[in-house]
Amino acid sequence: MKLCRWLLVGLVALGANGCAGYKLGPLNGAVAGAKAVEINPFTNTTLEPRLGDEVTAQLRRQLQRDGTFKLASHDDGDIVVSGSVNRYVRQEISLSPSDTLTVRDYRLELRAQVTARERGTGKVILSQPVTGYTLIRVTTDLTSTERQALPLLAADFAKNVTALLAEGSW
């Protein structure tokens, strides 16, 4: 009985020690919600319609979900994020086993140049291309399948942008 008690105490101590490196909140030392981010609508230079609108909407949702920043509107943000979607690619991933010319899965890639500036100083905080990916299974209507996958593609892109903003060292 004593051995079981010591074993249980040891397991609890070991489990509690595993959480010692976890840090709650932003990783860059900032206070969560201390800064507000304004998202300007992204421009779309690709041939895929409504891509800029979907990217903008998903980035706003992801910033709210993350909680590191407050979402601002109407020129009251500390940081202004803007961007231009400049690449949309559909790449074959797998082929049909019965017909090697028929594509079964595609990988969709979105790339945009993202710029974040401090409103007060105009200092560029972030200026780099960011990508997002998703996979789709081809159905009888590829256009509808791609249209349904756009929110997933934009959400992956938004997660990557939010991580760059939240983990930045400014």
Number of C-alpha atoms within 10 A of each C-alpha: 6 7 8 9 10 11 12 12 12 12 12 11 11 11 11 10 10 9 9 8 7 7 8 7 15 19 15 12 12 17 12 16 15 10 15 18 27 23 23 15 16 21 19 20 15 16 10 14 11 13 22 21 15 19 29 21 17 20 23 21 15 20 24 16 13 16 14 24 25 20 21 17 13 8 13 13 20 19 25 22 25 19 23 19 21 16 16 20 14 15 13 15 14 14 14 11 10 7 9 10 9 13 16 17 18 19 16 21 19 23 18 25 18 18 16 21 18 16 17 9 8 11 11 14 16 18 14 13 15 17 22 20 18 19 18 19 15 16 12 7 8 12 11 11 14 20 14 12 17 20 17 20 24 27 24 22 24 24 20 17 23 21 16 14 22 22 14 15 11 10
